[in-house]
Amino acid sequence: MNSSDFLSIAVALVLGWLFAALVRRALRWVSETLPSQMRLPTLWIIPLARLAIFVTAASFIVPIVVEPSLQNIVALLASISLVIAFVLKDYASSLVAGVVTILENVYQPGDWIEMDGVYGEAKIISLRAVHIVTSNDDEVTIPHYRFWSKKVSNSSGGNKHLMCVAHFYLNPDHDGLAVKKIFEEIALASSYREPESKVAVVAEEQPWGTRYKIKAYVHESREQFKFVTELTLQGKAAIRGMVIPPFSGGLTSRSMRPWPTAVSV
């Protein structure tokens, strides 16, 4: 290459960068002037426009750098193929894992799953990734290739109901049978409970006190948060009405997960 070629490449890069910046600023300005429902679709055009500008600049620069002969073109295509194969290896792995996930029915839309520390409802299952909506209404996209090395917890398994667990911690000096009966009555009386399903109260003695778990199935998986809240608040209110010695650290209750709790059916 001679100096004119270097100058042409520099001009192409500068013009491409300036044009991309201009398009970005223009589309952002347009998105703010349009009706609110058009703002996000307009902003969506920005990365597509920048990609088109990059491809156009590359199509101008490549013939300058590489002499357009058959041998050079074949070598260039081979190099590009290797780079693409290396860059897209995780993408290909995600596609394969997506097919395996669909065939094995590991999870399906509507299931409440936990993957990579994210717990929520599986909204969309594409070939590449699963879209999980958390309790905070955040949509998290997790590539399927994580399925190869990470455990997946499915709380509902294709059902609309799942088990919820509320934990309570009490001073060990109390009437355990009475506490167990109160917890059972609270869970059985809840309108969120799956009809005809059983309620279990599990007690476990620890060095610091007694831990209780109220385990019951919620009728609709999306109401698990309300169900755990009801069990927690009504359980706390009932326990405060009993004669129980003060617990070091105070009376507490929490769910099995940070909030709420759900385990496999």
C-alpha positions as CSV (number, residue, x, y, z in Angstrom):
1,M,0.0,0.0,0.0
2,N,1.1,3.5,-0.7
3,S,0.4,6.8,1.1
4,S,-2.8,7.4,-0.9
5,D,-4.1,4.1,0.3
6,F,-3.4,4.9,3.9
7,L,-5.1,8.3,3.4
8,S,-8.2,6.6,1.9
9,I,-8.5,4.2,4.8
10,A,-8.1,7.0,7.3
11,V,-10.7,9.1,5.5
12,A,-13.1,6.1,5.4
13,L,-12.7,5.5,9.2
14,V,-13.1,9.1,10.1
15,L,-16.2,9.5,7.8
16,G,-17.7,6.3,9.1
17,W,-17.2,7.4,12.8
18,L,-18.6,10.8,12.1
19,F,-21.6,9.5,10.2
20,A,-22.3,6.9,12.9
21,A,-22.2,9.6,15.6
22,L,-24.4,11.9,13.5
23,V,-27.0,9.1,13.0
24,R,-27.0,8.2,16.7
25,R,-27.5,11.8,17.8
26,A,-30.2,12.4,15.1
27,L,-32.2,9.2,16.0
28,R,-32.0,10.0,19.7
29,W,-33.3,13.5,19.0
30,V,-36.1,12.1,16.8
31,S,-37.0,9.5,19.5
32,E,-37.6,12.3,22.0
33,T,-39.9,14.3,19.7
34,L,-42.0,11.3,18.6
35,P,-44.9,10.0,20.7
36,S,-43.8,7.9,23.7
37,Q,-44.9,4.6,22.1
38,M,-42.5,5.3,19.2
39,R,-39.4,6.1,21.3
40,L,-38.1,2.6,21.9
41,P,-38.7,1.4,18.3
42,T,-36.8,4.4,17.1
43,L,-33.9,3.8,19.5
44,W,-33.8,0.2,18.3
45,I,-32.8,1.5,14.8
46,I,-29.5,2.9,16.2
47,P,-27.5,-0.3,16.5
48,L,-28.8,-1.5,13.2
49,A,-27.7,1.8,11.5
50,R,-24.3,1.6,13.2
51,L,-23.9,-2.0,12.0
52,A,-24.8,-1.0,8.4
53,I,-22.2,1.9,8.5
54,F,-19.5,-0.5,9.8
55,V,-20.2,-3.0,7.0
56,T,-20.1,-0.3,4.4
57,A,-16.8,1.1,5.7
58,A,-15.3,-2.4,5.8
59,S,-16.4,-3.1,2.2
60,F,-14.5,0.0,1.1
61,I,-11.4,-0.7,3.2
62,V,-10.9,-4.4,2.6
63,P,-10.2,-4.1,-1.2
64,I,-7.6,-1.5,-0.4
65,V,-5.8,-3.7,2.1
66,V,-6.2,-7.0,0.3
67,E,-5.5,-7.2,-3.4
68,P,-8.7,-8.6,-5.0
69,S,-7.2,-11.8,-6.4
70,L,-8.6,-15.3,-6.1
71,Q,-5.8,-16.5,-3.8
72,N,-6.2,-13.5,-1.5
73,I,-9.9,-13.7,-1.4
74,V,-9.8,-17.5,-0.5
75,A,-7.2,-16.8,2.3
76,L,-9.3,-13.9,3.6
77,L,-12.5,-15.9,3.6
78,A,-10.7,-18.8,5.4
79,S,-9.4,-16.3,8.0
80,I,-12.8,-14.8,8.5
81,S,-14.3,-18.2,8.9
82,L,-11.9,-19.2,11.6
83,V,-12.5,-15.9,13.5
84,I,-16.3,-16.3,13.2
85,A,-16.1,-20.0,14.4
86,F,-14.0,-18.9,17.4
87,V,-16.2,-16.0,18.3
88,L,-19.5,-17.9,17.8
89,K,-18.5,-21.1,19.6
90,D,-20.6,-20.1,22.6
91,Y,-23.5,-19.2,20.3
92,A,-23.3,-22.6,18.6
93,S,-23.1,-24.3,22.0
94,S,-26.2,-22.3,23.1
95,L,-28.1,-23.5,20.0
96,V,-27.2,-27.1,20.6
97,A,-28.1,-26.8,24.3
98,G,-31.4,-25.1,23.3
99,V,-32.4,-28.1,21.2
100,V,-31.5,-30.5,24.0
101,T,-33.5,-28.3,26.5
102,I,-36.5,-28.4,24.2
103,L,-36.3,-32.2,23.5
104,E,-35.7,-33.1,27.2
105,N,-38.3,-30.6,28.4
106,V,-36.0,-29.3,31.1
107,Y,-38.1,-26.2,31.5
108,Q,-41.0,-24.7,29.5
109,P,-42.7,-21.3,29.3
110,G,-44.5,-20.6,32.5
111,D,-42.2,-22.6,34.7
112,W,-40.5,-21.0,37.7
113,I,-36.8,-21.8,37.5
114,E,-33.6,-20.8,39.1
115,M,-30.4,-20.7,36.9
116,D,-27.2,-18.9,37.5
117,G,-28.6,-17.5,40.8
118,V,-31.6,-16.0,39.0
119,Y,-35.0,-17.1,40.1
120,G,-38.2,-16.2,38.1
121,E,-40.7,-17.2,35.5
122,A,-39.5,-18.6,32.2
123,K,-41.3,-16.3,29.7
124,I,-39.6,-17.1,26.4
125,I,-37.5,-20.1,25.4
126,S,-35.7,-19.5,22.1
127,L,-33.1,-21.7,20.5
128,R,-30.3,-19.5,22.0
129,A,-31.5,-18.5,25.4
130,V,-34.2,-18.5,28.1
131,H,-35.8,-15.2,29.1
132,I,-36.6,-15.2,32.9
133,V,-38.8,-12.5,34.5
134,T,-37.8,-12.1,38.2
135,S,-40.0,-11.0,41.1
136,N,-38.7,-7.5,40.5
137,D,-40.1,-7.6,37.0
138,D,-36.6,-7.6,35.5
139,E,-36.1,-9.7,32.4
140,V,-32.9,-11.7,32.5
141,T,-31.6,-13.5,29.4
142,I,-29.5,-16.6,30.1
143,P,-27.8,-18.5,27.2
144,H,-28.7,-22.2,27.0
145,Y,-25.0,-23.2,27.1
146,R,-25.0,-22.4,30.8
147,F,-27.2,-25.6,31.0
148,W,-24.1,-27.7,30.4
149,S,-22.2,-26.5,33.5
150,K,-24.8,-25.0,35.8
151,K,-27.6,-26.7,37.8
152,V,-31.2,-25.7,36.9
153,S,-33.9,-25.8,39.6
154,N,-37.4,-26.1,38.2
155,S,-40.0,-25.2,40.9
156,S,-43.2,-25.9,39.0
157,G,-42.3,-28.6,36.5
158,G,-45.0,-27.7,34.0
159,N,-47.7,-27.2,36.7
160,K,-49.4,-24.0,37.7
161,H,-49.0,-24.7,41.4
162,L,-45.7,-25.1,43.4
163,M,-44.6,-25.5,47.0
164,C,-43.9,-22.5,49.1
165,V,-41.9,-22.6,52.3
166,A,-41.9,-20.0,55.1
167,H,-39.3,-20.2,57.9
168,F,-39.8,-19.2,61.5
169,Y,-37.2,-19.1,64.3
170,L,-38.3,-19.4,67.9
171,N,-36.8,-19.7,71.4
172,P,-36.8,-23.5,72.1
173,D,-38.7,-23.0,75.4
174,H,-42.3,-23.1,74.1
175,D,-45.2,-25.4,73.4
176,G,-44.2,-26.9,70.1
177,L,-47.4,-28.8,69.4
178,A,-49.4,-25.6,69.9
179,V,-47.2,-23.7,67.5
180,K,-47.4,-26.5,65.0
181,K,-51.2,-26.5,65.2
182,I,-51.4,-22.7,64.7
183,F,-49.1,-22.8,61.6
184,E,-51.2,-25.6,60.1
185,E,-54.5,-23.7,60.7
186,I,-53.0,-20.5,59.1
187,A,-51.9,-22.4,56.0
188,L,-55.1,-24.4,55.6
189,A,-57.3,-21.2,55.9
190,S,-55.4,-19.4,53.2
191,S,-57.2,-18.6,50.0
192,Y,-53.9,-18.9,48.0
193,R,-53.5,-22.6,49.0
194,E,-54.0,-25.3,46.3
195,P,-57.4,-26.9,47.2
196,E,-57.2,-30.4,48.7
197,S,-53.4,-30.1,49.0
198,K,-51.7,-31.1,52.2
199,V,-50.0,-28.7,54.6
200,A,-46.8,-29.8,56.4
201,V,-45.2,-28.1,59.4
202,V,-41.6,-29.2,60.0
203,A,-39.7,-28.5,63.2
204,E,-36.0,-28.7,63.6
205,E,-34.0,-28.1,66.7
206,Q,-30.9,-25.9,66.3
207,P,-28.2,-24.8,68.8
208,W,-29.7,-21.3,68.8
209,G,-33.4,-22.3,68.9
210,T,-36.2,-24.1,67.0
211,R,-36.8,-23.6,63.3
212,Y,-40.2,-24.2,61.8
213,K,-41.0,-24.5,58.2
214,I,-44.6,-24.1,56.9
215,K,-44.8,-26.1,53.6
216,A,-47.8,-25.7,51.4
217,Y,-48.7,-25.6,47.7
218,V,-49.9,-22.4,46.2
219,H,-52.8,-22.6,43.8
220,E,-51.3,-20.2,41.2
221,S,-47.6,-20.0,40.9
222,R,-47.6,-16.2,40.3
223,E,-49.3,-15.8,43.7
224,Q,-46.4,-17.5,45.6
225,F,-45.1,-14.1,46.8
226,K,-48.5,-13.2,48.3
227,F,-48.8,-16.6,49.8
228,V,-45.5,-16.5,51.5
229,T,-46.3,-13.0,52.8
230,E,-49.6,-14.1,54.2
231,L,-48.0,-17.1,56.0
232,T,-45.2,-14.9,57.3
233,L,-47.3,-12.1,58.7
234,Q,-50.1,-14.2,60.1
235,G,-47.6,-16.6,61.6
236,K,-45.8,-13.7,63.3
237,A,-49.0,-12.3,64.6
238,A,-50.1,-15.6,66.0
239,I,-46.8,-16.4,67.6
240,R,-46.7,-12.9,69.3
241,G,-49.9,-13.8,71.0
242,M,-48.4,-16.9,72.7
243,V,-46.3,-16.9,75.9
244,I,-42.8,-17.5,74.5
245,P,-39.6,-16.4,76.2
246,P,-37.7,-13.7,74.3
247,F,-35.5,-15.0,71.5
248,S,-32.0,-13.6,71.3
249,G,-32.0,-11.5,68.2
250,G,-35.8,-11.2,68.2
251,L,-38.6,-13.1,66.4
252,T,-37.8,-13.6,62.7
253,S,-39.4,-15.3,59.7
254,R,-38.1,-15.5,56.2
255,S,-38.5,-17.6,53.1
256,M,-36.2,-20.3,51.9
257,R,-35.0,-18.1,49.0
258,P,-34.3,-14.4,49.6
259,W,-38.0,-13.7,48.6
260,P,-40.2,-15.6,48.1
261,T,-39.6,-19.3,48.6
262,A,-40.5,-22.1,46.1
263,V,-39.2,-25.6,45.7
264,S,-39.9,-28.3,43.2
265,V,-43.2,-30.0,43.0
